[in-house]
C-alpha cells in the first residue's frame, strides 16, 4: 500500500501525516508513506487545497483533516 500526504508543511498537513501513522499502527498495517511538498507534484493530483490524502494513487480527501475513524476507513478501503 502506498500513501501520500500532500501539503506544503502547514500545521494541518503535519497533523494529517501524524494521524496516518497513528491509523496504520492501530490497524496493524504496513504502508509506504510519503510526504509530498512539491507544488508541481501536488498539482499533478489536481488537488487545489491541502492537506490531501492519496491512497494507492487515488485522492481520498483534500482540504481537510479527516476524523480518525474516517481516516481508518479510507485506508482500509484500498487494502
DSSP file (Angstrom, degrees, kcal/mol; ACC not computed):
  #  RESIDUE AA STRUCTURE BP1 BP2  ACC     N-H-->O    O-->H-N    N-H-->O    O-->H-N    TCO  KAPPA ALPHA  PHI   PSI    X-CA   Y-CA   Z-CA
    1    1 A X              0   0    0      0, 0.0    31,-2.8     0, 0.0     2,-0.5   0.000 360.0 360.0 360.0 139.2    0.0    0.0    0.0
    2    2 A X  E     -a   32   0A   0     29,-0.2    54,-3.5     2,-0.0     2,-0.4  -0.974 360.0-176.3-121.5 124.0    1.2    3.5   -0.9
    3    3 A X  E     -aB  33  55A   0     29,-3.1    31,-2.5    -2,-0.5     2,-0.4  -0.969   3.1-169.5-122.3 133.1    0.0    6.5    1.0
    4    4 A X  E     -aB  34  54A   0     50,-3.0    50,-2.8    -2,-0.4     2,-0.6  -0.981  11.0-155.8-123.0 134.1    0.9   10.1    0.2
    5    5 A X  E     -aB  35  53A   0     29,-2.7    31,-2.8    -2,-0.4     2,-0.5  -0.943  17.2-155.3-105.5 115.2    0.2   13.1    2.3
    6    6 A X  E     +aB  36  52A   0     46,-2.7    46,-1.8    -2,-0.6    45,-0.6  -0.795  38.4 110.4 -95.0 128.1    0.1   16.2    0.1
    7    7 A X        -     0   0    0     29,-2.6    -2,-0.1    -2,-0.5    35,-0.0  -0.870  65.6-117.7 172.5 155.6    0.9   19.5    1.7
    8    8 A X  S    S-     0   0    0     -2,-0.3    29,-0.1    31,-0.0    31,-0.1   0.416  74.5 -80.9 -89.5   1.5    3.4   22.3    1.9
    9    9 A X  S    S+     0   0    0      1,-0.2    28,-0.0    -3,-0.0    -2,-0.0   0.564  77.5 149.6 112.4  11.7    4.2   21.9    5.6
   10   10 A X     >  -     0   0    0      1,-0.1     4,-2.2     4,-0.0     5,-0.2  -0.189  63.1 -99.4 -69.6 169.7    1.3   23.7    7.3
   11   11 A X  H  > S+     0   0    0      1,-0.2     4,-2.2     2,-0.2     5,-0.1   0.884 124.2  50.7 -59.9 -40.9    0.0   22.6   10.7
   12   12 A X  H  > S+     0   0    0      2,-0.2     4,-2.4     1,-0.2    -1,-0.2   0.870 108.6  52.6 -67.1 -35.5   -2.9   20.6    9.2
   13   13 A X  H  > S+     0   0    0      2,-0.2     4,-2.1     1,-0.2    -2,-0.2   0.919 111.0  46.5 -64.4 -43.8   -0.6   18.9    6.8
   14   14 A X  H  X S+     0   0    0     -4,-2.2     4,-2.2     1,-0.2    -2,-0.2   0.874 111.4  52.6 -65.6 -37.7    1.7   17.8    9.7
   15   15 A X  H  X S+     0   0    0     -4,-2.2     4,-2.8    -5,-0.2    -2,-0.2   0.916 108.2  50.1 -64.3 -43.8   -1.4   16.7   11.6
   16   16 A X  H  X S+     0   0    0     -4,-2.4     4,-2.4     2,-0.2    -2,-0.2   0.916 109.9  50.5 -62.1 -43.1   -2.6   14.5    8.7
   17   17 A X  H  X S+     0   0    0     -4,-2.1     4,-1.9     1,-0.2    -1,-0.2   0.932 112.5  46.7 -60.6 -45.2    0.8   12.9    8.4
   18   18 A X  H  X S+     0   0    0     -4,-2.2     4,-2.2     1,-0.2    -2,-0.2   0.915 111.9  51.0 -61.7 -44.0    0.8   12.1   12.1
   19   19 A X  H  X S+     0   0    0     -4,-2.8     4,-2.7     1,-0.2    -1,-0.2   0.851 106.3  55.3 -63.9 -35.6   -2.8   10.8   12.0
   20   20 A X  H  X S+     0   0    0     -4,-2.4     4,-2.5     2,-0.2    -1,-0.2   0.943 109.2  46.4 -62.7 -47.5   -1.9    8.5    9.1
   21   21 A X  H  X S+     0   0    0     -4,-1.9     4,-2.0     1,-0.2    -2,-0.2   0.896 113.4  49.6 -62.8 -39.5    0.9    6.9   11.1
   22   22 A X  H  X S+     0   0    0     -4,-2.2     4,-2.4     2,-0.2    -2,-0.2   0.916 111.4  48.9 -64.1 -43.3   -1.3    6.5   14.1
   23   23 A X  H  X S+     0   0    0     -4,-2.7     4,-2.4     1,-0.2    -2,-0.2   0.912 110.3  50.6 -63.9 -43.0   -4.1    4.9   12.0
   24   24 A X  H  X>S+     0   0    0     -4,-2.5     5,-2.4     1,-0.2     4,-0.7   0.898 111.4  48.9 -62.0 -39.8   -1.7    2.5   10.4
   25   25 A X  H ><5S+     0   0    0     -4,-2.0     3,-0.6     2,-0.2    -2,-0.2   0.920 112.4  47.3 -65.2 -44.0   -0.4    1.5   13.8
   26   26 A X  H 3<5S+     0   0    0     -4,-2.4    -2,-0.2     1,-0.2    -1,-0.2   0.855 116.1  44.5 -66.5 -34.8   -3.9    1.0   15.2
   27   27 A X  H 3<5S-     0   0    0     -4,-2.4    -1,-0.2    -5,-0.2    -2,-0.2   0.527 106.9-129.2 -85.1  -6.1   -4.9   -1.1   12.1
   28   28 A X  T <<5 +     0   0    0     -4,-0.7     2,-0.3    -3,-0.6    -3,-0.2   0.918  58.4 145.5  54.4  48.2   -1.6   -3.0   12.3
   29   29 A X      < -     0   0    0     -5,-2.4     2,-0.4    -6,-0.1    -1,-0.2  -0.862  44.9-139.6-114.6 148.5   -1.0   -2.3    8.6
   30   30 A X        +     0   0    0     -2,-0.3     2,-0.3    -3,-0.1    -5,-0.0  -0.883  32.1 158.6-104.4 140.2    2.3   -1.7    6.7
   31   31 A X        -     0   0    0     -2,-0.4     2,-0.8     2,-0.0   -29,-0.2  -0.990  45.8-112.5-155.4 152.8    2.4    1.0    4.1
   32   32 A X  E     -a    2   0A   0    -31,-2.8   -29,-3.1    -2,-0.3     2,-0.5  -0.829  39.2-164.9 -86.3 115.2    4.9    3.2    2.3
   33   33 A X  E     -a    3   0A   0     -2,-0.8     2,-0.4   -31,-0.2   -29,-0.2  -0.899   9.0-179.2-108.4 128.3    4.1    6.7    3.5
   34   34 A X  E     -a    4   0A   0    -31,-2.5   -29,-2.7    -2,-0.5     2,-0.6  -0.983  21.1-144.0-128.0 136.6    5.5    9.7    1.6
   35   35 A X  E     -a    5   0A   0     -2,-0.4     2,-0.6   -31,-0.2   -29,-0.2  -0.890  17.4-159.1 -98.3 121.5    5.1   13.4    2.4
   36   36 A X  E     +a    6   0A   0    -31,-2.8   -29,-2.6    -2,-0.6    -2,-0.0  -0.895  25.8 158.4-105.8 116.3    4.8   15.4   -0.9
   37   37 A X        +     0   0    0     -2,-0.6     2,-0.4   -31,-0.2    -1,-0.1   0.520  38.4 110.1-112.6 -10.7    5.6   19.1   -0.5
   38   38 A X     >  -     0   0    0      1,-0.2     4,-2.4     2,-0.0     5,-0.2  -0.550  61.8-145.8 -72.2 122.5    6.5   19.9   -4.1
   39   39 A X  H  > S+     0   0    0     -2,-0.4     4,-2.8     1,-0.2     5,-0.2   0.873  97.4  52.7 -58.5 -41.5    3.7   22.2   -5.5
   40   40 A X  H  > S+     0   0    0      1,-0.2     4,-1.3     2,-0.2    -1,-0.2   0.900 110.8  47.0 -64.2 -39.9    4.0   20.7   -9.1
   41   41 A X  H  > S+     0   0    0      2,-0.2     4,-0.5     1,-0.2    -2,-0.2   0.904 112.2  50.3 -67.4 -40.4    3.7   17.2   -7.7
   42   42 A X  H ><>S+     0   0    0     -4,-2.4     3,-1.4     1,-0.2     5,-1.0   0.929 110.2  49.9 -61.5 -45.3    0.7   18.2   -5.6
   43   43 A X  H ><5S+     0   0    0     -4,-2.8     3,-2.0     1,-0.3    -1,-0.2   0.765  96.6  70.1 -66.9 -24.5   -1.0   19.9   -8.6
   44   44 A X  H 3<5S+     0   0    0     -4,-1.3    -1,-0.3     1,-0.3    -2,-0.2   0.738  96.1  54.2 -64.7 -20.3   -0.4   16.7  -10.7
   45   45 A X  T <<5S-     0   0    0     -3,-1.4    -1,-0.3    -4,-0.5    -2,-0.2   0.381 116.4-119.2 -89.4   2.6   -3.1   15.1   -8.5
   46   46 A X  T < 5 +     0   0    0     -3,-2.0     2,-0.5     1,-0.2    -3,-0.2   0.856  61.6 152.7  59.6  37.9   -5.4   18.0   -9.4
   47   47 A X      < -     0   0    0     -5,-1.0    -1,-0.2     1,-0.1    -2,-0.1  -0.871  25.6-178.7 -99.6 125.4   -5.6   19.0   -5.7
   48   48 A X        +     0   0    0     -2,-0.5     2,-0.4     1,-0.2    -1,-0.1   0.627  68.3  37.2 -99.7 -16.8   -6.4   22.7   -5.2
   49   49 A X  S    S-     0   0    0      2,-0.1    14,-0.7    15,-0.0     2,-0.3  -0.998  84.8-103.5-138.7 143.7   -6.3   22.7   -1.4
   50   50 A X  S    S+     0   0    0     -2,-0.4     2,-0.2    12,-0.2   -43,-0.1  -0.778  80.3  55.2-115.0 160.6   -4.2   20.9    1.2
   51   51 A X        +     0   0    0    -45,-0.6    12,-2.2    -2,-0.3    13,-0.9   0.492  69.6 171.8 -75.6 160.5   -3.8   18.8    3.1
   52   52 A X  E     -BC   6  62A   0    -46,-1.8   -46,-2.7    10,-0.3     2,-0.5  -0.983  24.6-143.7-137.7 150.8   -4.7   15.9    0.9
   53   53 A X  E     -BC   5  61A   0      8,-2.6     7,-3.2    -2,-0.3     8,-1.1  -0.964  12.6-171.8-118.0 126.6   -4.5   12.2    1.3
   54   54 A X  E     -BC   4  59A   0    -50,-2.8   -50,-3.0    -2,-0.5     2,-0.5  -0.978   1.8-172.2-119.6 123.6   -3.7    9.9   -1.6
   55   55 A X  E >  S-BC   3  58A   0      3,-2.6     3,-1.8    -2,-0.5   -52,-0.2  -0.968  74.1 -19.3-119.3 120.7   -4.0    6.1   -1.2
   56   56 A X  T 3  S-     0   0    0    -54,-3.5    -1,-0.2    -2,-0.5   -53,-0.1   0.876 129.8 -49.7  50.3  43.0   -2.7    3.9   -3.9
   57   57 A X  T 3  S+     0   0    0    -55,-0.3     2,-0.5     1,-0.2    -1,-0.3   0.414 115.2 113.4  83.5  -1.7   -2.8    6.7   -6.4
   58   58 A X  E <   -C   55   0A   0     -3,-1.8    -3,-2.6     0, 0.0     2,-0.6  -0.901  68.0-127.8-108.4 129.0   -6.4    7.8   -5.6
   59   59 A X  E     +C   54   0A   0     -2,-0.5    -5,-0.2    -5,-0.2     3,-0.1  -0.621  30.9 175.2 -72.8 119.5   -7.1   11.2   -3.9
   60   60 A X  E     -     0   0A   0     -7,-3.2     2,-0.3    -2,-0.6    -1,-0.2   0.791  62.4  -0.4 -97.6 -34.1   -9.3   10.3   -0.9
   61   61 A X  E     -C   53   0A   0     -8,-1.1    -8,-2.6     5,-0.0    -1,-0.4  -0.981  60.4-173.7-157.2 145.0   -9.7   13.7    0.8
   62   62 A X  E     +C   52   0A   0     -2,-0.3   -10,-0.3   -10,-0.2   -12,-0.2  -1.000  64.3  20.9-143.7 142.9   -8.5   17.2    0.1
   63   63 A X  S    S+     0   0    0    -12,-2.2     2,-0.3   -14,-0.7   -13,-0.2   0.490 111.7  52.8  85.5   3.5   -8.6   20.5    2.0
   64   64 A X  S    S-     0   0    0    -13,-0.9     2,-0.6   -15,-0.2   -13,-0.2  -0.983  79.5-109.7-159.6 166.4   -9.2   19.0    5.5
   65   65 A X        -     0   0    0     -2,-0.3     3,-0.1    -3,-0.1   -52,-0.0  -0.925  40.2-134.6-102.6 116.9   -8.0   16.5    8.0
   66   66 A X        -     0   0    0     -2,-0.6    -5,-0.0     1,-0.1   -47,-0.0  -0.316  26.1 -97.5 -70.1 155.2  -10.4   13.6    8.3
   67   67 A X     >  -     0   0    0      1,-0.1     4,-2.7     4,-0.0     5,-0.2  -0.255  40.1-104.0 -63.4 160.2  -11.5   12.3   11.7
   68   68 A X  H  > S+     0   0    0      1,-0.2     4,-2.2     2,-0.2     5,-0.2   0.896 121.0  47.7 -57.1 -45.1   -9.6    9.2   13.0
   69   69 A X  H  > S+     0   0    0      1,-0.2     4,-1.8     2,-0.2    -1,-0.2   0.888 113.3  48.0 -66.9 -37.5  -12.5    6.8   12.1
   70   70 A X  H  > S+     0   0    0      2,-0.2     4,-2.5     1,-0.2    -2,-0.2   0.899 110.0  52.9 -67.4 -40.4  -12.9    8.2    8.7
   71   71 A X  H  X S+     0   0    0     -4,-2.7     4,-2.1     1,-0.2    -2,-0.2   0.918 108.2  50.0 -61.8 -44.4   -9.2    8.0    8.0
   72   72 A X  H  X S+     0   0    0     -4,-2.2     4,-2.6     1,-0.2    -1,-0.2   0.903 111.0  49.7 -61.0 -40.9   -9.1    4.4    9.0
   73   73 A X  H  X S+     0   0    0     -4,-1.8     4,-1.9     1,-0.2    -2,-0.2   0.920 109.4  51.2 -64.1 -44.2  -11.9    3.6    6.7
   74   74 A X  H  < S+     0   0    0     -4,-2.5     4,-0.5     1,-0.2    -1,-0.2   0.873 113.5  45.6 -61.2 -37.7  -10.3    5.5    3.8
   75   75 A X  H >< S+     0   0    0     -4,-2.1     3,-1.0     1,-0.2    -2,-0.2   0.925 112.9  47.7 -72.2 -45.3   -7.1    3.5    4.3
   76   76 A X  H >< S+     0   0    0     -4,-2.6     3,-1.3     1,-0.2    -2,-0.2   0.758  99.0  69.1 -72.3 -22.8   -8.7    0.1    4.6
   77   77 A X  T 3< S+     0   0    0     -4,-1.9    -1,-0.2     1,-0.2    -2,-0.2   0.806 103.5  45.2 -60.3 -28.6  -10.9    0.6    1.5
   78   78 A X  T <         0   0    0     -3,-1.0    -1,-0.2    -4,-0.5    -2,-0.2   0.289 360.0 360.0-102.4   9.6   -7.7    0.4   -0.6
   79   79 A X    <         0   0    0     -3,-1.3    -1,-0.2    -4,-0.1    -2,-0.1   0.492 360.0 360.0 -65.1 360.0   -6.1   -2.6    1.1
